[in-house]
Amino acid sequence: MNIVDESVWLDAIQRVLDRSHLWRPDQLAETIAATLDRVGISATVYLIDEEQITLRALSVSDRETPKPEPVDDSAAGRAFTLVRSVAADGRWWVPIVNGTDRLGVVDFVVPEGVDPETPSLQQRCELFAGLVGHLITTTSPRGDHLALVRRTEPMSAASELLWQMLQPLTVSCDELAIAAVLQPCYEVGGDGFDYMVKDSVAQVAILDAAGSSLKAGLATAVALASMRAARRAGGDLYAQARAVDAALVEQFPDARFVTAFLAELRLDTGVMRYLNAGHPAPLLLRSGSAVTPITGGGRMPLGLDDPDMAVGEERLERGDRLLLYSDGVTEARDETGERFGLDRLVELVDEHAAAGLPVPETLRRLSQAVVEHQHGPPADDATLLLLEWSPAAAHRTVP
């Protein structure tokens, strides 16, 4: 059998698609492995763990499950972080994405005597890995198997609630890339984020509910749901904020509130309108050095009546980056009490951007830097969201 023959791979894709309609989540890896065995290639699917530290293999019966691959300092990790296929030791490590959301990698091992760097073989493997990404996303809601592979410890009820409400960590379109990250992933209290891209408009939001209990998670969930409902009914930023105010007052008699930053960017003009409801001021980064805090558009936290709020306005240029963060990032302290701080945050963003890293990888490294600074998970939720208005940034998130 010619393993680069197009008809062989089309048959493999057809077999997997046919089976995918009725398989259980635990049968995904089995079906992929069995199908590619017929092609003459051994394939192992790895998923990124919730902490984004290791890539964990899906088990296949009658095969020894490989050990997790570290994201840092491994060929598998390079494929994941750079969203690029990596050849190493007679195999292809190919990134798995759904759209532009990074899910893991596939390890393709070719028969002895076959050059793994044959362009047509690489193209076939990348096409198949793309299919795997879509199927992981559609299969995951059917059961717990794929979620459990990604976990290294139990998740709190508040975290379970919030992760079900949140968007994928990365989204890109032709003109921009947006990525977010949230720590500690198993014990999230009340942090959250949201985004939307439609026509020539992009919206982003970051939220932080007071407290760290399940009530804080419920408050963020209520805020996200009411904000989206207002937006999808045609409401502008003012209407969205007022909808959250009303919902929080109705649902929480203890006057629970949520700090937030909401922004709407017109991709045809660069005009950004925004509201800051008691949240740390986001940063506008331009040309790798200029840093401008976004300080206008202030109002009381969401849930505290503030009908006189004024919407702020800023004009962005192509190539600009907008960094949103919660106070759990800058207030993170090491054993001596030193804060992580704003200057360190900006320095790291510039450093990773200069290295040409994809936006989601920049945020992954930022969140790991916060964890390392504290020598453990953040004491408070630490959330980051980065928007880069740049076609180049969008293309760096695509395999």
SENUMAR-452002 format. One record per residue (C-alpha): residue number from 1; residue in one letter; x, y, z. Coordinates in pm, 1 decimal. Last residue first. Layout:
<sites>
     i   aa          x          y          z
   NUM    A          X          Y          Z
...
</sites>
This chain:
<sites>
     i   aa          x          y          z
   399    P     -165.9     2515.1     1151.2
   398    V     -357.7     2840.9     1219.1
   397    T     -289.1     3058.8     1525.1
   396    R        1.4     3238.8     1356.4
   395    H     -239.2     3339.5     1077.9
   394    A     -446.5     3551.7     1315.9
   393    A     -140.2     3733.5     1449.7
   392    A      -31.1     3812.3     1093.8
   391    P     -377.4     3948.5     1012.2
   390    S     -336.1     4193.6     1301.2
   389    W     -562.5     4340.7     1564.8
   388    E     -423.6     4153.6     1865.8
   387    L     -664.7     4082.6     2152.1
   386    L     -524.9     3943.3     2475.8
   385    L     -729.4     3814.4     2769.3
   384    L     -577.0     3728.2     3106.0
   383    T     -732.6     3583.1     3420.1
   382    A     -572.6     3519.8     3759.0
   381    D     -817.1     3397.9     4024.4
   380    D     -673.3     3463.0     4369.4
   379    A     -413.0     3266.5     4567.8
   378    P     -255.9     3178.0     4232.7
   377    P     -141.6     2817.1     4191.2
   376    G      213.2     2745.0     4306.9
   375    H      559.5     2892.1     4349.7
   374    Q      400.4     3239.3     4351.1
   373    H      628.8     3371.2     4076.2
   372    E      612.7     3031.6     3905.1
   371    V      232.5     3049.5     3884.5
   370    V      245.5     3405.6     3747.0
   369    A      508.1     3301.7     3490.9
   368    Q      288.9     3007.5     3391.4
   367    S        3.6     3251.1     3323.8
   366    L      228.9     3463.8     3103.9
   365    R      356.2     3159.9     2918.2
   364    R        3.8     3046.7     2835.2
   363    L      -87.1     3403.8     2737.8
   362    T      195.9     3430.3     2484.7
   361    E      108.0     3083.0     2357.6
   360    P     -250.7     3191.2     2293.5
   359    V     -127.5     3496.5     2093.4
   358    P      104.3     3292.7     1870.0
   357    L      472.8     3355.5     1937.8
   356    G      665.7     3591.2     1711.9
   355    A      960.7     3627.1     1951.6
   354    A      892.7     4001.1     1971.4
   353    A      541.2     3919.9     2094.1
   352    H      688.0     3700.0     2368.9
   351    E      917.7     3974.8     2495.1
   350    D      655.6     4246.9     2467.3
   349    V      404.7     4045.9     2671.6
   348    L      676.5     3961.2     2925.1
   347    E      774.5     4325.2     2976.0
   346    V      410.9     4431.6     3010.7
   345    L      345.8     4178.5     3288.0
   344    R      670.6     4261.1     3469.3
   343    D      578.4     4630.5     3469.1
   342    L      226.8     4558.0     3596.2
   341    G      327.8     4374.4     3909.6
   340    F      414.0     4020.2     4012.2
   339    R      405.4     4153.5     4366.2
   338    E      693.3     4100.6     4609.2
   337    G      577.7     3951.4     4938.6
   336    T      900.2     3765.6     5010.0
   335    E      745.0     3426.0     4930.7
   334    D      619.8     3554.4     4593.9
   333    R      310.4     3767.2     4543.2
   332    A       30.3     3771.0     4282.8
   331    E     -127.0     4118.9     4282.9
   330    T      -61.3     4179.8     3911.3
   329    V     -229.5     3859.1     3797.9
   328    G     -503.6     3818.7     4060.4
   327    D     -604.2     4177.1     3981.3
   326    S     -772.6     4058.4     3663.3
   325    Y     -629.9     4116.2     3317.0
   324    L     -716.1     4269.2     2978.6
   323    L     -442.9     4330.4     2720.7
   322    L     -526.6     4510.8     2395.8
   321    R     -267.6     4469.3     2121.8
   320    D     -216.7     4708.3     1833.7
   319    G      -96.8     4579.1     1495.4
   318    R     -357.4     4775.0     1304.2
   317    E     -419.7     5100.9     1486.5
   316    L     -668.9     5156.7     1766.8
   315    R     -886.6     5459.4     1834.3
   314    E    -1022.7     5499.0     2186.8
   313    E    -1373.9     5570.7     2320.6
   312    G    -1534.8     5562.8     2664.3
   311    V    -1903.8     5493.0     2735.1
   310    A    -2043.9     5712.0     3012.9
   309    M    -2228.9     5566.6     3312.7
   308    D    -2521.7     5768.6     3446.3
   307    P    -2749.9     5470.1     3516.3
   306    D    -2519.0     5330.9     3788.8
   305    D    -2701.0     5073.7     4003.4
   304    L    -2456.3     4833.4     4166.1
   303    G    -2485.3     4490.2     4006.4
   302    L    -2198.6     4557.0     3767.8
   301    P    -1919.6     4750.9     3939.5
   300    M    -1967.5     5131.1     3941.7
   299    R    -1878.7     5323.9     3626.5
   298    G    -1570.7     5431.5     3429.7
   297    G    -1553.4     5478.1     3054.7
   296    G    -1200.9     5617.2     3065.4
   295    T     -869.4     5472.7     3189.3
   294    I     -735.4     5257.6     2908.1
   293    P     -369.2     5241.3     3016.2
   292    T     -134.3     5324.7     2726.2
   291    V      187.1     5131.2     2668.1
   290    A      427.0     5224.3     2386.8
   289    S      699.9     4961.2     2344.1
   288    G      628.5     4685.1     2092.1
   287    S      479.8     4915.7     1833.8
   286    R      159.9     4963.5     2036.4
   285    L       29.8     4810.5     2356.9
   284    L     -309.6     4923.8     2488.4
   283    L     -342.7     4818.0     2851.1
   282    P     -656.8     4734.9     3046.6
   281    A     -748.3     4937.6     3358.6
   280    P     -817.7     4711.6     3658.9
   279    H    -1196.9     4664.1     3691.7
   278    G    -1453.4     4892.6     3860.5
   277    A    -1706.1     4867.3     3579.3
   276    N    -1495.5     4985.3     3286.5
   275    L    -1700.0     5045.9     2973.8
   274    Y    -1570.1     5051.0     2617.1
   273    R    -1592.1     5186.7     2264.6
   272    M    -1306.3     5101.5     2025.9
   271    V    -1272.5     5280.7     1692.6
   270    G    -1033.9     5099.7     1457.0
   269    T    -1238.7     5202.8     1151.8
   268    D    -1330.9     4882.9      965.2
   267    L    -1252.1     4646.5     1253.6
   266    R    -1486.3     4830.4     1488.6
   265    L    -1383.5     4725.2     1838.4
   264    E    -1635.9     4677.9     2122.0
   263    A    -1512.1     4665.5     2480.7
   262    L    -1644.4     4544.7     2816.6
   261    F    -1437.3     4559.4     3137.5
   260    A    -1584.2     4400.1     3445.9
   259    T    -1619.8     4408.4     3823.9
   258    V    -1901.8     4190.0     3951.3
   257    F    -2138.1     4264.7     4239.8
   256    R    -2337.4     4077.3     4507.3
   255    A    -2599.2     4291.7     4679.1
   254    D    -2700.4     4019.1     4930.9
   253    P    -3041.1     3989.5     4755.9
   252    F    -2870.3     3807.3     4468.9
   251    Q    -3083.2     3699.7     4173.6
   250    E    -3281.4     4014.7     4099.3
   249    V    -2999.3     4259.8     4172.7
   248    L    -2760.7     4050.1     3962.9
   247    A    -3004.0     4033.2     3671.2
   246    A    -3079.3     4406.1     3672.4
   245    D    -2714.5     4512.3     3677.3
   244    V    -2628.0     4256.5     3408.9
   243    A    -2897.1     4398.9     3180.7
   242    R    -2768.8     4751.2     3251.8
   241    A    -2420.3     4647.7     3140.5
   240    Q    -2551.8     4494.4     2818.8
   239    A    -2767.3     4798.8     2743.9
   238    Y    -2470.2     5034.7     2782.8
   237    L    -2248.7     4811.1     2568.3
   236    D    -2509.5     4801.5     2288.4
   235    G    -2818.4     4579.7     2284.7
   234    G    -2916.8     4396.6     1965.9
   233    A    -3102.8     4104.0     2123.2
   232    R    -2783.2     3899.3     2097.1
   231    R    -2605.1     4159.2     2308.4
   230    A    -2874.3     4159.0     2576.6
   229    A    -2874.5     3779.4     2598.5
   228    R    -2494.6     3771.3     2602.4
   227    M    -2475.1     4016.5     2893.6
   226    S    -2748.5     3831.3     3083.2
   225    A    -2571.6     3496.5     3047.6
   224    L    -2225.8     3629.4     3133.2
   223    A    -2348.0     3818.0     3439.8
   222    V    -2551.3     3521.8     3566.9
   221    A    -2248.2     3292.9     3524.5
   220    T    -2026.7     3546.7     3700.1
   219    A    -2268.7     3563.8     3993.4
   218    L    -2293.4     3183.9     4007.0
   217    G    -1915.5     3156.4     4021.8
   216    A    -1905.6     3405.5     4307.5
   215    K    -2180.0     3211.4     4485.4
   214    L    -1972.4     2894.9     4445.4
   213    S    -1713.9     3061.6     4664.9
   212    S    -1423.5     3292.7     4578.1
   211    G    -1554.7     3638.9     4662.3
   210    A    -1653.8     3937.4     4448.5
   209    A    -1713.2     3849.0     4085.0
   208    D    -1438.2     3922.2     3830.4
   207    L    -1527.3     3975.0     3465.1
   206    I    -1339.2     4020.3     3136.1
   205    A    -1509.3     4123.2     2813.8
   204    V    -1436.9     4126.9     2441.9
   203    Q    -1641.6     4241.3     2142.7
   202    A    -1535.2     4233.6     1777.9
   201    V    -1722.6     4416.3     1502.9
   200    S    -1680.2     4412.7     1123.7
   199    D    -1926.3     4127.9     1058.4
   198    K    -1956.0     3944.3     1390.4
   197    V    -1681.3     3849.4     1635.8
   196    M    -1774.4     3777.1     1999.0
   195    Y    -1579.9     3750.8     2322.5
   194    D    -1623.7     3650.6     2685.4
   193    F    -1423.0     3620.1     3003.9
   192    G    -1460.6     3487.5     3356.1
   191    D    -1335.9     3521.3     3712.4
   190    G    -1553.1     3422.6     4010.1
   189    G    -1380.4     3142.1     4194.8
   188    V    -1176.1     2912.7     3975.7
   187    E    -1044.1     2612.9     4169.4
   186    Y     -948.1     2356.5     3904.2
   185    C     -813.9     2605.2     3644.5
   184    P     -620.2     2820.3     3889.2
   183    Q     -583.5     3012.2     3660.3
   182    L     -763.6     3144.5     3352.5
   181    V     -633.5     3198.8     3000.3
   180    A     -769.7     3401.1     2709.1
   179    A     -697.1     3442.0     2339.4
   178    I     -817.4     3673.4     2064.5
   177    A     -667.1     3695.4     1714.9
   176    L     -747.2     3956.2     1454.9
   175    E     -803.5     4038.2     1089.8
   174    D     -888.8     3715.3      907.9
   173    C    -1063.3     3561.3     1207.7
   172    S     -924.0     3414.1     1523.9
   171    V    -1058.1     3248.4     1838.1
   170    T     -867.3     3105.1     2132.8
   169    L     -952.7     2984.9     2484.7
   168    P    -1287.5     2838.7     2380.4
   167    Q    -1582.3     3037.7     2524.2
   166    L    -1676.1     3013.4     2889.7
   165    M    -2004.1     2898.2     3041.7
   164    Q    -1918.5     2529.2     3088.6
   163    W    -1583.9     2635.7     3235.9
   162    L    -1771.8     2850.5     3486.8
   161    L    -1996.4     2579.4     3626.6
   160    E    -1728.3     2314.0     3657.4
   159    S    -1501.1     2571.2     3822.3
   158    A    -1765.2     2661.1     4081.4
   157    A    -1826.9     2290.2     4151.4
   156    S    -1456.8     2236.3     4216.7
   155    M    -1243.1     2026.8     3983.0
   154    P    -1069.8     1703.4     4081.2
   153    E     -699.4     1658.1     3996.1
   152    T     -476.3     1590.8     3693.1
   151    R     -744.9     1661.1     3437.4
   150    R     -718.5     1645.3     3057.3
   149    V     -791.8     1273.2     3037.9
   148    L    -1099.3     1334.0     3253.1
   147    A    -1247.2     1576.8     3001.8
   146    L    -1202.0     1325.0     2719.9
   145    H    -1383.9     1050.7     2912.6
   144    D    -1666.2     1254.2     3067.0
   143    G    -1943.4     1185.1     2815.5
   142    R    -2127.1     1291.9     2500.3
   141    P    -2020.9     1656.9     2530.3
   140    S    -1661.7     1570.6     2420.4
   139    T    -1755.9     1417.6     2082.6
   138    T    -1819.2     1738.5     1886.4
   137    T    -1499.3     1902.9     2008.1
   136    I    -1285.8     1591.4     1969.6
   135    L    -1431.2     1540.1     1620.9
   134    H    -1330.2     1888.1     1503.7
   133    G     -974.3     1841.0     1623.3
   132    V     -950.6     1488.9     1476.2
   131    L    -1047.1     1626.3     1133.9
   130    G     -762.6     1876.0     1154.0
   129    A     -526.4     1594.8     1252.9
   128    F     -629.2     1409.7      937.1
   127    L     -552.7     1708.8      716.5
   126    E     -218.6     1756.3      891.2
   125    C     -127.0     1390.4      838.3
   124    R     -216.8     1404.1      468.6
   123    Q      -17.2     1725.6      419.3
   122    Q      285.5     1575.8      593.0
   121    L      265.8     1270.8      369.0
   120    S      255.6     1493.4       58.2
   119    P      555.8     1690.5      180.0
   118    T      770.3     1381.7      254.4
   117    E      919.6     1464.0      593.8
   116    P      833.7     1124.8      742.8
   115    D     1067.0      955.3      490.8
   114    V      947.0      596.7      467.3
   113    G     1208.8      325.4      520.9
   112    E     1066.1      214.0      853.4
   111    P      691.9      264.4      866.8
   110    V      555.3      604.6      976.8
   109    V      479.2      715.0     1333.7
   108    F      214.5      992.1     1355.8
   107    D      188.7     1155.7     1700.4
   106    V     -124.0     1369.9     1707.9
   105    V     -122.6     1692.0     1907.3
   104    G     -334.9     1881.1     2160.2
   103    L     -647.8     2096.4     2182.8
   102    R     -541.0     2440.3     2057.3
   101    D     -840.4     2658.9     1966.3
   100    T     -787.1     2799.7     1614.6
    99    G    -1077.4     2632.9     1435.8
    98    N    -1062.7     2315.8     1641.0
    97    V     -692.3     2259.3     1669.0
    96    I     -473.4     1950.2     1685.4
    95    P     -103.7     2011.9     1624.9
    94    V      101.9     1753.4     1429.9
    93    W      400.0     1565.0     1572.5
    92    W      538.9     1374.3     1276.5
    91    R      757.8     1070.3     1325.6
    90    G     1094.2      923.8     1232.6
    89    D     1287.5     1064.0     1527.7
    88    A     1149.3     1418.1     1509.4
    87    A      941.4     1611.4     1254.4
    86    V      741.1     1904.3     1394.3
    85    S      408.5     2029.1     1257.2
    84    R      331.3     2390.0     1351.7
    83    V       87.7     2543.1     1599.7
    82    L      389.1     2704.9     1773.3
    81    T      298.1     2587.7     2124.2
    80    F      150.8     2251.1     2027.8
    79    A      413.4     2143.6     1773.0
    78    R      687.4     2262.3     2006.4
    77    G      531.8     2063.9     2292.0
    76    A      529.4     1741.6     2093.4
    75    A      894.7     1795.8     2003.9
    74    S      972.7     1841.0     2373.6
    73    D     1129.1     2109.6     2594.1
    72    D      818.2     2277.5     2738.6
    71    V      480.2     2121.3     2668.1
    70    P      591.7     1809.8     2854.8
    69    E      480.2     1479.8     2697.9
    68    P      268.8     1249.7     2913.1
    67    K      381.6      885.9     2923.5
    66    P      270.7      660.7     2640.3
    65    T      -24.3      424.4     2689.2
    64    E       90.0       67.5     2624.7
    63    R     -118.2      -74.6     2345.4
    62    D     -364.6     -365.4     2350.0
    61    S     -652.8     -119.0     2409.5
    60    V     -587.0      244.0     2312.8
    59    S     -532.8      516.2     2573.4
    58    L     -557.2      886.5     2494.0
    57    A     -217.0     1043.3     2553.5
    56    R     -164.0     1343.7     2782.2
    55    L       14.3     1660.9     2670.7
    54    T      164.6     1844.1     2967.4
    53    I      173.8     2195.6     3116.6
    52    Q     -142.6     2356.7     2981.3
    51    E     -299.1     2349.2     3331.3
    50    E     -614.0     2185.1     3193.6
    49    D     -409.7     1914.3     3024.6
    48    I     -344.3     1925.1     2650.6
    47    L     -476.0     1620.8     2467.9
    46    Y     -257.5     1360.1     2294.5
    45    V     -378.6     1133.3     2013.6
    44    T     -154.0      842.8     1909.3
    43    A     -119.4      729.0     1548.6
    42    S       66.6      430.4     1403.2
    41    I       81.2      440.5     1025.1
    40    G       36.5      158.1      773.8
    39    V     -288.4      282.4      621.3
    38    R     -483.6        1.6      789.3
    37    D     -317.6       97.3     1119.2
    36    L     -455.6      445.4     1046.6
    35    T     -812.5      319.6     1090.3
    34    A     -737.1      116.4     1403.2
    33    A     -566.3      410.2     1574.5
    32    I     -840.2      656.2     1482.9
    31    T    -1114.3      418.1     1594.0
    30    E     -948.6      341.2     1928.6
    29    A     -877.5      711.4     1993.5
    28    L    -1243.2      804.2     1944.5
    27    Q    -1387.8      500.8     2124.2
    26    D    -1364.3      650.1     2476.0
    25    P    -1583.3      941.6     2364.0
    24    R    -1859.3      699.2     2257.8
    23    W    -1908.5      635.7     1888.6
    22    L    -2234.6      680.8     1700.8
    21    H    -2178.4      956.3     1444.8
    20    S    -1799.9      918.3     1458.7
    19    R    -1796.0      579.4     1284.5
    18    D    -1887.7      718.0      942.2
    17    L    -1647.0     1008.4      985.5
    16    V    -1361.4      775.6     1080.7
    15    R    -1420.6      542.4      786.2
    14    Q    -1456.4      832.1      539.7
    13    I    -1131.0      987.4      657.8
    12    A     -950.0      654.9      613.5
    11    D    -1093.7      610.3      263.5
    10    L     -982.0      960.7      171.2
     9    W     -639.1      873.9      307.4
     8    V     -602.7      566.7       85.7
     7    S     -742.1      755.8     -214.9
     6    E     -475.1     1023.8     -177.0
     5    D     -184.8      781.5     -197.5
     4    V       83.9      880.1       52.8
     3    I       75.1      545.4      231.6
     2    N      122.1      347.9      -89.8
     1    M        0.0        0.0        0.0
</sites>
